[in-house]
Amino acid sequence: MKIGVLAMQGAFAEHIGVLQRLEIEAVEVRKIDQLDDLAGLIIPGGESTTMLKLADIYRINETVKTKASAGLPVWGTCAGAILLADEVTNAGPHMPVSLGLMRMTVRRNAFGRQVDSFEVKLPVAGLGCEPFPAVFIRAPLIESVLPPAEVMARLGNGTIVAVRQGNLLATSFHPELSLDDRFHRYFIGMAETYLAQKRA
Ligand SMILES: NC(=O)CC[C@H](N)C(=O)O
């Protein structure tokens, strides 16, 4: 199975590294034809405005929307989660509209500046009892979700930081920067289900 990582900008190399450690063929996606034959796509962290603009120039946004709507598993981490949201409360004047695939409202840069980055042990529904070491870097928070989107994880104060909506997954934090690969294995599981359904 092949999993793509959008490689316009941001932390794509780290995701590729985790996938390769898990012996998954990982593809850097910069052109629309590289979206063919994927079992899943990861949209990494980085800078959401820049990433949206570049993906728009290379006409990737529309193709990702079409493929995700047809069932392709897509996982957005940090800036990638912002791209998946159907509403961004503080988008800024130069930010193109997001892909709008998930029924959730996100607030960018919700935890302060880059120096305020932090790591927490986060209980995550679906990943077992052991909390996940979640790394937050100038992260967005998820203000609200609407069905069919479902909350997978919240911080101790109730802030939503991970959401699943069918074939779509969003995390405010960076699982590719921790040594724990359970989130990547969870997404690979979604990709396996997708392939099995396609073959059936
Ligand atoms: N680590 C990240 O992906 C940060 C996201 C970035 N602050 C943005 O709003 O686009």
The ligand as an SDF file (V2000), in Angstrom:
LIG
                    3D

 10  9  0  0  0  0  0  0  0  0999 V2000
    2.6800   23.4510   13.6580 N   0  0  0  0  0  0  0  0  0  0  0  0
    1.7750   23.9260   12.8260 C   0  0  0  0  0  0  0  0  0  0  0  0
    1.3590   23.2550   11.8730 O   0  0  0  0  0  0  0  0  0  0  0  0
    1.3620   25.3440   13.0870 C   0  0  0  0  0  0  0  0  0  0  0  0
    0.1590   25.8140   12.2930 C   0  0  0  0  0  0  0  0  0  0  0  0
    0.3130   27.2940   11.9650 C   0  0  0  0  0  0  0  0  0  0  0  0
    0.4390   28.0710   13.1650 N   0  0  0  0  0  0  0  0  0  0  0  0
   -0.8630   27.7790   11.1300 C   0  0  0  0  0  0  0  0  0  0  0  0
   -1.7430   28.3960   11.5990 O   0  0  0  0  0  0  0  0  0  0  0  0
   -0.8870   27.5080    9.9650 O   0  0  0  0  0  0  0  0  0  0  0  0
  1  2  1  0
  2  3  2  0
  2  4  1  0
  4  5  1  0
  5  6  1  0
  6  7  1  0
  6  8  1  0
  8  9  2  0
  8 10  1  0
M  END
$$$$
